[in-house]
Amino acid sequence: MIEFKRIPGVDYEIDRWSEGIPHHPESEKLVRRLMAIDWECFRGHFDWKVGGDGDNGETLMFELDIFFDERDVQSGVRAPGGKMSDFRTLTHAEWMAEGTRRFGPDYDKWRFVCPVCGFVASVQDWKDVGHPDAVAFSCIGRWRKDGIDALTDGLHKGMGRPCNYAGGGLFKLNPVTVVFDDGIEHRAFEFAD
Ligand SMILES: [Zn+2]
């Protein structure tokens, strides 16, 4: 037996299947690519299957989820215990109250964390790049020269640079749903600590 070292802050007992928690985006990406490579180059030797309870590709993804969770916690992408699945819904009034309680009434000083790269930006930062329309929605790396790519580099936190994640893109990762009085919902970044 190989000695198993547990990384503090990683949830090893997490049951993503029954709790309905999505896979780590990198597990998803890796296994889907491996499926294609397996068939294209190895005549389907492993025959990875995904989407059903007990599928071998799902188990592989669960194992990779832990691997990537460990990496994220160690590199500081996520606070220990933090999961990408910490989604919540607030009314606009509740959201305003929480922001004010955390950062005070000066909206420019409110800070949000990108769900992909972990970069913390203030409302002023979004204004500085000319995109107050994208506050807490798309990462400011989209408009900065030092921006990194969300898909290839965004999850490698520790670079200290913002990514080009777009809240309106294919992957809807913004964890906070803000419901306005007229029923319109807006998906936002989480407040920074
Ligand atoms: Zn980002």
Residues whose N, C-alpha, C, O or C-beta is under 5 A from the ligand:
A	BS01	ZN	C114 V116 C117 G118 F119 C139 P162 C163 Y165
